[in-house]
């Protein structure tokens, strides 16, 4: 019943805050202007918690890990299993190179505000394919995992409908719809949007062929407290199994190897420098650091694997088993 790492008592506290914050607004709509921003933040936090959980399960108990994944799915805005085919098994293999469903350069390698904002819709479309493949493979090869996937969908959809009906029942049609949008509906959408945007921000204009410059880090301590160290991305790709609470220690060991432009101390300065200023001064747009993801080195084995279509989602039953272990271990 207890988390494997004591740092996860904080993630459990955050998880318990999610229904409390929503419930408080449902009962007393006067709290919406004050607590709605918290709902948006908690949905984003649920995304980082789902990400961490799928890499490093929170509990020793398979039952508790499954329950936790279901819980997070409600507040994150999508069944948490989807991290496995799109992120664990795909993104971590290709890291913004050809074959990655989440590549940042699909239509352009420019990093401007309208590309960053629209990335969610493009990425969501292309991530749907590995998700469908993963579900199909689980259905034929791993009934236990398939049942868990269906359960997450049922719980997620039931939560969306249940909270929507509850809001309208308590406060009338239009007031209820507005309350639901501000406290549950839009935060859920923001949860998934923010995770895809983090992926974009952490890899756009980075060098996926480099050992240390394949990812951008936001190193600020307040930011990383709020997102459970998900700003420290280089070391996460070095070993995705490291617990999130240890990433600061690992990052400090290799920080000097990373291009200084990829260790950003401030999240908000990155936003201003990367998007606000270039919106008025296009010549100050961020530039590619190192080798571009589409500039394939000759005889690089990673490029060869991508070229022949090596896909862990369809090529092996073991990949589906890996997903099952990630959520239920």
Phi, psi and omega per residue, in radians:
X1 nan -0.440 -3.084
X2 -1.553 2.619 3.102
X3 -1.167 2.674 -3.120
X4 -1.230 -0.504 -3.128
X5 -2.132 2.316 -3.066
X6 -1.085 -0.435 3.118
X7 -1.081 -0.410 -3.100
X8 -1.354 -0.053 2.972
X9 -1.081 -0.551 3.096
X10 -1.219 -0.691 3.100
X11 -1.124 -0.624 3.111
X12 -1.193 -0.639 3.068
X13 -1.095 -0.763 3.095
X14 -1.060 -0.732 -3.132
X15 -1.096 -0.639 3.116
X16 -1.281 -0.510 3.121
X17 -1.186 -0.476 -3.038
X18 -1.043 -0.938 3.116
X19 -1.234 -0.493 3.136
X20 -1.141 -0.791 -3.137
X21 -1.135 -0.746 3.098
X22 -1.126 -0.807 -3.105
X23 -1.069 -0.668 3.138
X24 -1.091 -0.702 3.136
X25 -1.277 -0.590 3.115
X26 -1.135 -0.709 -3.125
X27 -1.335 -0.674 -3.075
X28 -2.269 1.588 -3.099
X29 -1.021 -0.329 3.111
X30 -1.111 -0.317 3.139
X31 -1.469 -0.180 -3.046
X32 -0.990 -0.817 -3.132
X33 -1.039 -0.463 -3.095
X34 -1.598 -0.645 -3.034
X35 -1.731 -0.293 -3.140
X36 -1.024 -0.746 3.073
X37 -1.035 -0.564 3.101
X38 -1.180 -0.658 3.096
X39 -1.072 -0.727 3.104
X40 -1.112 -0.782 3.125
X41 -1.085 -0.781 -3.096
X42 -1.132 -0.564 3.070
X43 -1.142 -0.731 3.066
X44 -1.104 -0.766 3.123
X45 -1.069 -0.652 3.103
X46 -1.057 -0.624 3.092
X47 -1.124 -0.779 3.118
X48 -1.176 -0.587 3.108
X49 -1.195 -0.701 3.094
X50 -1.123 -0.728 3.101
X51 -1.028 -0.873 -3.121
X52 -1.115 -0.696 -3.105
X53 -1.142 -0.663 -3.113
X54 -1.290 -0.331 3.050
X55 -1.595 -0.672 -3.062
X56 -2.438 1.617 -3.044
X57 -0.889 2.445 -3.011
X58 -1.273 -0.613 -3.053
X59 -2.031 2.823 2.977
X60 -1.339 -0.575 -3.087
X61 -1.319 2.238 3.075
X62 -1.111 -0.644 3.134
X63 -1.109 -0.791 -3.136
X64 -1.175 -0.652 3.099
X65 -1.124 -0.695 3.102
X66 -1.153 -0.769 3.125
X67 -1.073 -0.761 -3.115
X68 -1.115 -0.736 3.109
X69 -1.077 -0.697 3.101
X70 -1.125 -0.748 -3.133
X71 -1.069 -0.864 -3.113
X72 -1.110 -0.605 -3.141
X73 -1.004 -0.638 -3.106
X74 -1.089 -0.748 -3.008
X75 -1.694 -0.322 3.097
X76 -1.305 -0.631 3.127
X77 1.913 0.095 3.066
X78 -2.927 2.612 3.105
X79 -0.912 2.250 -3.009
X80 -1.147 -0.360 -3.134
X81 -1.035 -0.449 -3.050
X82 -1.068 -0.348 3.067
X83 -1.070 -0.548 -3.017
X84 -1.161 -0.981 -3.119
X85 -1.233 -0.576 -3.053
X86 -1.525 -0.504 -3.013
X87 -2.005 -1.077 -3.084
X88 -1.034 -0.833 -3.006
X89 -1.657 -0.278 -3.080
X90 -1.993 -1.070 -3.086
X91 -1.079 -0.737 -3.107
X92 -1.217 -0.338 3.084
X93 -1.422 -0.763 -3.004
X94 -1.735 -0.466 3.061
X95 0.841 1.068 3.056
X96 1.226 0.221 2.998
X97 -1.638 3.042 3.093
X98 -0.912 2.331 -3.088
X99 1.839 -0.351 3.098
X100 -1.364 2.128 3.140
X101 -1.159 -0.278 -3.069
X102 -1.900 0.414 -3.087
X103 -0.987 2.533 -3.095
X104 -1.544 -0.187 -2.976
X105 -2.010 0.431 -3.020
X106 -1.020 -0.750 -3.112
X107 -1.971 -0.370 3.109
X108 -2.856 2.658 3.072
X109 -1.756 0.175 3.040
X110 -1.303 2.519 3.107
X111 -1.992 1.534 -3.125
X112 -2.217 2.889 -2.966
X113 -1.040 -0.689 -3.081
X114 -1.293 -0.491 3.037
X115 -1.232 -0.753 -3.139
X116 -1.108 -0.746 -3.112
X117 -1.196 -0.645 -3.090
X118 -1.508 -0.141 -3.105
X119 -0.973 -0.622 -3.119
X120 -0.947 -0.826 -3.047
X121 -1.218 -0.692 3.115
X122 -1.176 -0.840 -3.091
X123 -1.138 -0.716 3.139
X124 -1.049 -0.694 3.135
X125 -1.080 -0.831 -3.083
X126 -1.339 -0.402 3.066
X127 -1.317 -0.325 -3.119
X128 -1.109 -0.532 -3.117
X129 -1.149 -0.921 3.104
X130 -1.109 -0.519 3.095
X131 -1.132 -0.807 3.132
X132 -1.106 -0.718 3.113
X133 -1.092 -0.727 -3.119
X134 -1.125 -0.758 3.126
X135 -1.118 -0.769 3.140
X136 -1.077 -0.731 3.139
X137 -1.164 -0.706 3.109
X138 -1.116 -0.666 -3.125
X139 -1.066 -0.661 -3.092
X140 -1.602 -0.422 -2.984
X141 -2.053 -0.319 -3.047
X142 -2.561 1.400 -3.093
X143 -0.995 -0.601 -3.134
X144 -1.122 -0.797 3.106
X145 -1.153 -0.715 3.130
X146 -1.051 -0.720 3.105
X147 -1.091 -0.690 3.132
X148 -1.151 -0.691 3.115
X149 -1.082 -0.846 3.133
X150 -1.071 -0.693 3.124
X151 -1.062 -0.741 3.125
X152 -1.106 -0.709 3.099
X153 -1.101 -0.777 -3.119
X154 -1.091 -0.796 -3.134
X155 -1.125 -0.762 -3.124
X156 -1.093 -0.856 -3.132
X157 -1.153 -0.689 3.115
X158 -1.094 -0.673 3.111
X159 -1.146 -0.742 3.106
X160 -1.042 -0.856 -3.107
X161 -1.221 -0.719 -3.096
X162 -1.126 -0.774 3.125
X163 -1.195 -0.612 3.106
X164 -1.108 -0.829 3.127
X165 -1.141 -0.730 -3.138
X166 -1.061 -0.749 -3.137
X167 -1.108 -0.746 -3.141
X168 -1.248 -0.637 3.136
X169 -1.122 -0.716 -3.088
X170 -1.385 -0.530 -2.967
X171 -2.229 0.119 -3.119
X172 1.563 2.936 -2.989
X173 -1.079 -1.143 -3.032
X174 -1.244 -0.773 3.056
X175 -1.055 -0.636 3.135
X176 -1.168 -0.725 3.123
X177 -1.106 -0.780 3.139
X178 -1.092 -0.740 3.129
X179 -1.100 -0.769 -3.118
X180 -1.104 -0.724 -3.136
X181 -1.068 -0.739 -3.064
X182 -1.374 -0.364 -3.036
X183 -1.940 -0.332 -3.079
X184 -2.447 -0.902 -3.033
X185 -1.101 -1.018 -3.128
X186 -1.205 -0.656 3.032
X187 -1.022 -0.678 3.102
X188 -1.075 -0.749 3.094
X189 -1.122 -0.702 3.127
X190 -1.133 -0.590 3.125
X191 -1.032 -0.836 3.139
X192 -1.284 -0.684 3.130
X193 -1.065 -0.779 -3.082
X194 -1.131 -0.643 3.134
X195 -1.177 -0.695 3.107
X196 -1.206 -0.633 3.104
X197 -1.181 -0.665 3.064
X198 -1.012 -0.748 3.122
X199 -1.056 -0.752 3.112
X200 -1.067 -0.898 -3.089
X201 -1.068 -0.590 -3.070
X202 -1.404 -0.198 -3.087
X203 -2.235 -0.298 -3.109
X204 -1.091 2.322 3.126
X205 1.125 0.302 3.020
X206 -1.626 2.986 -3.095
X207 -1.852 1.729 -3.076
X208 -1.239 -0.143 3.126
X209 -1.608 -0.089 -3.097
X210 -1.628 2.589 3.123
X211 -1.212 -0.584 -3.046
X212 -2.087 -0.251 -3.036
X213 -1.880 0.433 -3.130
X214 -1.455 -0.185 -3.052
X215 -2.465 2.687 3.056
X216 -1.774 2.415 3.132
X217 -1.951 2.425 2.902
X218 -1.825 1.967 -2.927
X219 -1.686 -0.138 -3.091
X220 -0.975 2.420 -3.061
X221 -1.281 -0.640 3.111
X222 -1.140 -0.817 3.116
X223 -1.000 -0.805 -3.092
X224 -1.257 -0.468 3.000
X225 -1.105 -0.738 -3.078
X226 -1.260 -0.483 -3.086
X227 -1.999 0.326 3.057
X228 0.975 0.836 3.060
X229 1.132 0.336 3.112
X230 -1.290 -0.076 3.041
X231 -1.360 -0.303 -3.093
X232 -1.644 1.501 -2.871
X233 -1.668 -0.493 -3.119
X234 -1.064 -0.832 -3.116
X235 -1.247 -0.462 3.070
X236 -1.098 -0.696 3.099
X237 -1.292 -0.410 3.091
X238 -1.189 -0.659 3.118
X239 -2.722 1.682 -3.063
X240 -1.176 -0.259 -3.122
X241 -1.474 -0.160 3.091
X242 -1.116 2.414 3.110
X243 -1.168 2.504 -3.053
X244 -0.994 -0.525 -3.086
X245 -1.234 -0.264 -3.106
X246 -1.718 -0.047 -2.986
X247 -1.184 -0.569 3.102
X248 -1.058 -0.797 3.130
X249 -1.042 -0.781 -3.135
X250 -1.205 -0.675 -3.133
X251 -1.084 -0.753 -3.086
X252 -1.100 -0.427 3.119
X253 -1.285 -0.454 -3.067
X254 -2.094 0.046 -3.058
X255 -0.980 -0.627 -3.110
X256 -1.212 -0.304 3.134
X257 -1.472 -0.303 -3.061
X258 -1.527 2.430 3.063
X259 -0.922 2.254 -3.101
X260 -0.923 -0.548 3.135
X261 -1.167 -0.279 -3.123
X262 -1.750 0.050 3.004
X263 -1.978 1.575 -3.077
X264 -1.653 2.103 -3.092
X265 -1.284 -0.388 -3.048
X266 -2.229 2.177 3.072
X267 -1.091 -0.816 -3.060
X268 -1.223 -0.593 3.071
X269 -1.158 -0.629 3.075
X270 -1.061 -0.709 3.117
X271 -1.101 -0.828 -3.121
X272 -1.134 -0.838 -3.096
X273 -1.204 -0.648 -3.055
X274 -1.457 -0.491 -2.991
X275 -2.268 -0.723 -3.071
X276 -1.256 -0.934 -3.115
X277 -1.095 -0.830 3.129
X278 -1.115 -0.371 3.087
X279 -1.088 -0.483 3.119
X280 -1.811 -0.456 -3.139
X281 -2.248 1.426 -3.052
X282 -0.967 -0.475 -3.123
X283 -1.154 -0.239 -3.141
X284 -1.707 0.225 3.062
X285 -1.011 2.598 3.103
X286 -1.116 2.653 -3.088
X287 -2.032 2.789 3.072
X288 -1.070 2.308 3.069
X289 -1.804 2.106 -3.130
X290 1.276 -2.590 -3.069
X291 -1.428 2.322 3.123
X292 -1.217 2.660 -3.121
X293 -1.087 -0.468 3.131
X294 -1.600 -0.030 3.082
X295 -1.617 1.443 -2.928
X296 -1.330 2.183 3.066
X297 -1.193 2.567 3.110
X298 -1.195 2.386 3.038
X299 1.111 0.341 3.072
X300 -1.342 2.153 -3.066
X301 -1.070 -0.509 3.119
X302 -1.181 -0.662 3.106
X303 -1.201 -0.674 3.135
X304 -1.104 -0.730 3.122
X305 -1.079 -0.736 3.123
X306 -1.123 -0.701 -3.071
X307 -1.134 -0.590 -3.107
X308 -1.566 0.026 3.031
X309 1.389 0.476 3.098
X310 -1.061 2.053 -3.037
X311 -2.342 1.933 -3.088
X312 -1.189 -0.240 -3.118
X313 -1.355 -0.474 -3.068
X314 -2.037 -0.248 -3.003
X315 -1.558 -0.258 -3.061
X316 -2.676 2.536 3.014
X317 -1.174 -0.517 -3.098
X318 -1.052 -0.559 3.138
X319 -1.121 -0.705 3.131
X320 -1.205 -0.662 3.069
X321 -1.090 -0.641 3.118
X322 -1.090 -0.708 3.085
X323 -1.106 -0.702 3.113
X324 -1.094 -0.752 3.140
X325 -1.138 -0.640 -3.092
X326 -1.108 -0.652 -3.120
X327 -1.585 -0.508 -2.984
X328 -1.969 -0.003 -3.102
X329 -1.133 nan nan
